[in-house]
């Protein structure tokens, strides 16, 4: 169980780190022009897109660093819960935009983050 949690955590942290950095350093217009998956930025200000990117970077760090450094490891499942909430918001945004295929992708991320939260609060807890 611990190995599966670490694998999923590592994949999530990598995806959110790269995605967050992309949102922070790339202009909103360029993200929107990237294709269908980037048009969600039309509903947010440039600062809002950068803020979402910053939250993703912090979540990526929160998924890994507390456990690796053994400093407040309870932050790992809390970061995962934060990602669940972030991705539920993303799914709602895409649903409103009728981007149903992308809603399904967002729900996969919700499930993965929920798995990490459940595992780290429960059977794979660092606190036990």
C-alpha positions, 0 to 999 in steps of 0.5 A, a space after each residue: 500500500 505504501 509503495 502504491 501511495 508513493 507512486 501515485 503521490 510522485 505522479 501527482 506531484 510531478 504533474 502539478 509541479 509542471 502544470 503549475 509552473 506552466 501556468 505561472 510563467 506562460 501568459 494567459 493568451 498563450 495558454 488559451 491558444 494552446 488548444 481545447 484544453 487551455 480555453 478554460 483560462 477565458 473564464 479567469 483573469 491573468 492573475 487568477 490563472 497565475 494564482 491557480 498555478 501557484 496553488 498547484 506548485 504548493 500542492 506538489 510540494 505539500 504532497 512530497 516534502 513533509 513526508 520526505 523531510 519528516 516535518 509535519 507529515 499530516 500536511 501530505 493528506 491535507 495537500 491531497 484534499 486541497 487538490 481534490 477540491 481544486 480539481 472538483 472546481 476544475 471539473 465544474 468549470 469544464 462541465 459548465 463549458 460543456 468540455 465533457 471529455 476534459 471533465 473525465 480527465 479532471 475526475 481521474 485526478 480527483 480520484 488519484 488525489 482522493 486515494 492519496 488523502 484516504 491512504 495517508 489519513 488511514 492505512 498508509 498514515 505517516 502518523 502511526 
